[in-house]
Amino acid sequence: MKEWVRKRFSLAPDAAILVSEVACNLPGCPPLETVIAFWTKDETGDKRHHFKMFKRVAEVAYDDLPYAWMKDSLIVPEGFECECC
């Protein structure tokens, strides 16, 4: 799946990508979900991007990934704290 993320978002060969399957204990949440995080660099520094998919890693398909044009909207704001990644 890391190669799918690298391809979809045109990431550098050395870009860090994290794919995790995590348990969710919130009511109405699927028991397992996939969390993907990746990092990019620009003139202002490192940027962390992340998104979730409400299915197990084994169930995720390439077409489930967000569109490439959404890349900037996946940037995590500075100071934002998240338990998933």
C-alpha positions in Angstrom: 0.0 0.0 0.0 2.9 2.4 0.6 3.8 2.2 -3.1 0.2 3.1 -3.9 0.4 6.2 -1.7 3.8 7.1 -3.2 2.3 6.8 -6.7 -1.0 8.6 -6.0 0.6 11.7 -4.4 3.8 11.7 -6.5 6.0 11.4 -3.4 9.8 11.2 -3.5 11.4 7.8 -3.2 12.7 8.6 0.3 9.4 10.1 1.6 8.3 8.5 4.9 5.0 6.7 4.7 3.2 5.1 7.6 0.3 2.6 7.1 -1.4 1.3 10.2 -4.5 -0.7 11.1 -5.9 0.6 14.3 -8.8 -0.3 16.6 -11.5 2.2 17.1 -13.6 2.1 20.3 -16.0 5.0 19.5 -19.6 4.1 19.1 -20.6 3.7 15.4 -16.9 3.4 14.4 -15.8 0.2 12.5 -13.8 -2.1 14.8 -10.6 -1.7 12.6 -9.7 1.2 10.3 -6.7 2.0 8.2 -4.7 5.2 9.0 -2.1 6.5 6.4 0.4 9.3 7.1 3.1 10.6 4.9 5.5 13.5 5.0 6.6 16.0 2.4 9.0 18.9 2.4 8.7 22.4 0.9 10.3 25.8 1.4 8.6 26.2 4.8 9.7 22.8 6.2 8.3 19.3 6.7 4.5 18.7 6.3 2.6 15.8 7.7 -0.4 14.6 5.8 -2.8 11.9 7.1 -6.2 10.3 6.4 -8.3 7.4 7.5 -10.3 4.7 5.7 -13.0 2.9 7.5 -11.9 -0.6 6.5 -9.1 -3.0 7.3 -5.8 -2.7 5.5 -6.5 -5.9 3.5 -9.7 -4.5 2.2 -8.3 -1.2 0.9 -7.9 -0.8 -2.9 -5.9 1.7 -4.8 -9.1 3.6 -5.9 -10.0 4.1 -2.2 -7.1 6.5 -1.8 -8.0 10.3 -1.9 -7.5 12.0 -5.3 -4.0 13.5 -5.8 -5.5 17.0 -6.0 -6.6 16.6 -2.4 -2.9 16.3 -1.2 -2.8 19.8 0.3 -6.1 19.3 2.2 -4.5 16.3 4.0 -1.9 18.5 5.7 -2.1 18.3 9.5 -2.2 21.8 11.0 0.7 22.6 13.3 -0.2 21.9 16.9 -3.0 19.4 16.0 -2.8 16.4 18.2 -4.1 13.0 17.0 -4.0 9.6 18.6 -3.8 7.8 15.3 -0.5 8.9 13.8 
